Amino acid sequence: MMKLNYIKTLLFSAVVAGVGIFAACDDAEYSVLDTHAYIDEALGGTSSKVTVQATGETTTTINIHMSNAASVDSHYKLVVDPSVLEEYNKMNGTSYITIPEGQYKLPDDILIKSGEYNAEETTITLEAFSEEMVNSGEAYALPVRLVSKDGNYPVMPNTGAYIILAENIIQFSAPQFFGGAKLSSPEYASDPKSYAQYTVEARFQISDTNNRNRAVFTTSDGEANGGSLLLRFEDPQSDNSEHKAHSLVQIQLNGSYVNPTNHFETNKWQHIAVTFDGTTYRIYVNGIDSGKLEGGKPCLKFKGIGWFTDGDGNQSGWWNGCKILVSQIRIWSVARNAAQIQNSMTQVSPKSTGLEAYWRMDKGTTETRSDGTYTVFKDVTEHGYTLETKQNVTWVDGILSTDTATSWR
């Protein structure tokens, strides 16, 4: 036990010597030989995600430790500190807001007994999101800071703060298409937007990968020999030991392409994201970094965007026979990183920095026009982009954001 505690003290000292996300110059006045309190989970990161149940209470735990054994009983408490979340948002390009008072419970007293290195496991309780919170569409988090009640041992600033990202379970409806959804945006077609960096992402479910050239997303800058971006189910052309035929969603640009290292599974909710930071394209499959492409001609202007169309542009029916469920389609004017993508695959705040268009796809209105009947999906940001299609829509109700798969209709 002494050896384990000694190793942990060395690890703690090494973290203190570095610069963490919440590092403060106050650290310099502490000797690594002094005894300090800290949140154990903060040694490995600044946050963790908790799924908040739709009803009742949800609990999570953190562990409060000492760098050396306490020589006297020492009392601590957790307080909510919004400034911790402000700093997190600034450094990660997120827009979490603090969970309102009354929606959480923190322990009144955390005791580290004399001769001990840690307190008993500390429980934090989160109440089910209120109707107002659910309807707001905001992303919530609980930023906590450890505070000494008796002043016996100080708390390290950089490892004394921690953020609980609270993802609530959402029940929603989703449109099911039989064949290509052929979703397009009239606003992007009439007024193309230029993005020096961008991210496009979608969460969806498909019934098969029996054909190639099925475009998940496509756009072009509209110029002759200009830039374009196509994400399509393409390789391999037949089953192999690693991937089923056409199960890889390929990034294709003018004259260059890259296949991801991870494939899509059928009959399950899946997520794809592609980012461009000005020089490099990256593709993420279910939040996993799955490959990059450098040196390809960038598409900086989005014009005539399409989702779940046929990749050759001729509507020749590559999606024929395939069922598609669609949810969570987004376009960003920033290149999101892996952590941001992983933390927001099922929901994100409409007010997020760089979020240009966001279609939750859980509601659609029907419009009858001279050329036919359209289903129109609203952009939940304030930018006013719509998605529309003339394809038949079958609505599937009662889907939960935590569901890994949804039965077909």
Secondary structure, 3 states (H helix, E strand, C coil): CHHHHHHHHHHHHHHHHCCCCCCCHHHHHCCCCCCCEEEHHHHCCCEEEEEECCCCEEEEEECEEECCCCCCCEEEEEEECHHHHHHHHHHHCCCCEECCCCCEECCCCEEECCCCCECCCEEEEEECCCHHHHHHCCCEEEEEEEEECCCCCCECCCCCEEEEEEEECCEEEEEEEECCCCEECHHHHHCCEECCCEEEEEEEEECCCCCCCEEEEEEECCCCCCCEEEEEECCCCCCCCCCCCCCCEEEEECCEEECCCCCCCCCCCEEEEEEECCCEEEEEECCEEEEEEECCCCCCEEEEEEEEEECCCCCCCCCCCCEEEEEEEEEECCCCCHHHHHCCCCCCCCCCCCEEEEECCCCCEEEEECCEEEEEECCCCCCCCCEEECCCCEEEEEEECCCCCCCCC
